[in-house]
Amino acid sequence: MTGAGVGHPGRCSVCGSLLKRNGVTSAGAVRWRCTGCGGSSVKRRADLVRAGQFREFLSWLLGNNSQCEVSAGRARSFRDKHSWCWNVEPEIIVTGEQYDEIQLDGTYLADGWCLLAAINGAGDIVNWQWCDRESTAAYKALISSIPPPLVVVCDGGQGLAAALKELWPQTKVQRCLVHVQRNIRTYTTRNPRSEAGKAMYRLALDLTKVKTAEQAVKWLQALEAWH
């Protein structure tokens, strides 16, 4: 095959002569040899190369293998080849779907930034928003494009409460039970010394085990007995 055809890379980048097919590489890619200078080359599409690099990057980022393991012992080579991947900004298209439940929370990173996330009942990210703190304005930017759900699960922060009151006034708010547990643990510690502290910590641990209305009533009765 010496003429231009489907999949043909064209002419030699060194001498300009036509290329002819010359077998395949160990990876299965077609090898081309120049009819003039004899140089061998493999046709590469930049988009496919980038796509492959990004898949490698994600396998390292989301997996358990180190950079050395992913790149056969060449961690620096891995970082050099995949450095551009850090600049890819994920994009979520807001579909306008109304969800029964949305969980809202913020995560603070080491550099001081905070990432607000909206997650539906299935555990899928619906939207996110970068901010310096969990303010009313930041939460309004997060939820303004999302139709009001039936229920919001949140940590009860003031900034979020104000945003919900303004944009989702009809949505019911459920305090996150895990956050309640953490708040109680702050006061009792994991190993409370007083009997009252021990009883309260046990109540906190039982809180996330409540699954039915009957269990909720029993838990509230236990809390009243503690008082």
Buried (B, 14 or more C-beta within 10 A) or exposed (E): BEEEEEEBBEBBEEEEBBBEBBEEEEEEEBBBBBEBEEBEBEEEEEEEEEEEBBEBBEEBEEEEEEBEEBBEEEEEEBEEBBEEBEEEEEEEEEEEEEBEBBBBBBEEEEEEEBEBBBBBBEEEEBBBBEBEEBBBEBBBBBBBEBEBBEBBBBBEBEBBBBBBEEBBEEBEBEEBBEBBBEEBBEEBEEEBEEEEBEBBBBBBEBBEEBEEEEEEEEBEEEBEEEE
